[in-house]
């Protein structure tokens, strides 16, 4: 997972933070550069929408915990543990 303040690559941390914020705005019905297509594409690579895993949902997409094995703790924007 990539934290917002990722020392190894600060630009990546900033990008991840932006994706998470834009996704949140989109889900709240507010103006956002995130689209469903972009969100689906990021989902397909295992992007983490929530920085911290909540007790009731995983990855911020309404998946009950335990149903997504690729979850781990992160911060306010999308992160991925997967290397491509």
C-alpha positions as CSV (number, residue, x, y, z in Angstrom):
1,X,0.0,0.0,0.0
2,X,1.2,3.5,-0.8
3,X,0.7,6.1,2.0
4,X,0.1,9.7,1.3
5,X,3.5,10.6,2.5
6,X,5.4,7.9,0.7
7,X,9.1,8.8,1.1
8,X,10.3,6.4,-1.6
9,X,8.2,8.3,-4.2
10,X,6.4,11.4,-2.9
11,X,4.7,12.0,-6.3
12,X,3.1,8.6,-6.2
13,X,1.9,9.3,-2.7
14,X,0.3,12.5,-3.8
15,X,-1.3,10.8,-6.8
16,X,-2.8,8.1,-4.6
17,X,-4.1,10.7,-2.2
18,X,-5.7,12.6,-5.1
19,X,-7.4,9.5,-6.5
20,X,-8.9,8.7,-3.1
21,X,-10.1,12.2,-2.6
22,X,-11.7,12.4,-6.0
23,X,-13.4,9.0,-5.5
24,X,-14.8,10.2,-2.2
25,X,-16.2,13.4,-3.8
26,X,-17.7,11.3,-6.7
27,X,-19.4,9.0,-4.2
28,X,-20.8,12.0,-2.3
29,X,-22.3,13.4,-5.6
30,X,-19.9,16.3,-5.7
31,X,-17.8,17.7,-8.6
32,X,-14.9,15.3,-9.2
33,X,-12.5,14.3,-11.9
34,X,-13.1,10.6,-10.9
35,X,-15.4,8.6,-13.2
36,X,-16.9,5.2,-12.7
37,X,-14.7,4.0,-15.5
38,X,-11.6,5.3,-13.8
39,X,-12.7,3.8,-10.5
40,X,-13.4,0.4,-12.1
41,X,-10.0,0.5,-13.8
42,X,-8.3,1.2,-10.5
43,X,-10.3,-1.5,-8.8
44,X,-9.1,-4.0,-11.5
45,X,-5.5,-3.5,-10.3
46,X,-6.4,-3.8,-6.6
47,X,-6.4,-0.1,-5.7
48,X,-7.2,0.6,-2.1
49,X,-9.8,3.3,-1.8
50,X,-9.7,3.7,2.0
51,X,-6.4,4.4,3.8
52,X,-7.5,2.5,6.8
53,X,-9.7,-0.6,6.7
54,X,-12.9,0.0,8.5
55,X,-14.6,-2.7,10.6
56,X,-17.6,-2.9,8.3
57,X,-16.3,-2.4,4.8
58,X,-13.1,-3.0,2.9
59,X,-11.3,-0.8,0.4
60,X,-14.1,1.9,0.7
61,X,-16.2,0.3,-2.0
62,X,-18.9,-1.3,0.3
63,X,-17.3,-4.8,0.3
64,X,-18.0,-6.5,3.7
65,X,-14.7,-7.1,5.5
66,X,-13.2,-10.5,4.9
67,X,-14.4,-10.6,1.3
68,X,-11.4,-8.9,-0.2
69,X,-8.2,-10.6,0.6
70,X,-6.1,-7.8,-0.8
71,X,-6.9,-5.3,2.0
72,X,-4.4,-3.6,4.3
73,X,-4.2,-0.4,6.3
74,X,-3.5,2.9,4.4
75,X,-4.4,6.6,4.6
76,X,-7.0,8.8,2.9
77,X,-6.5,7.8,-0.8
78,X,-6.1,4.7,-2.9
79,X,-3.2,2.4,-2.5
80,X,-2.2,-0.9,-3.8
81,X,-0.1,-3.7,-2.5
82,X,0.1,-5.3,-5.9
83,X,3.2,-4.8,-8.0
84,X,2.5,-5.0,-11.8
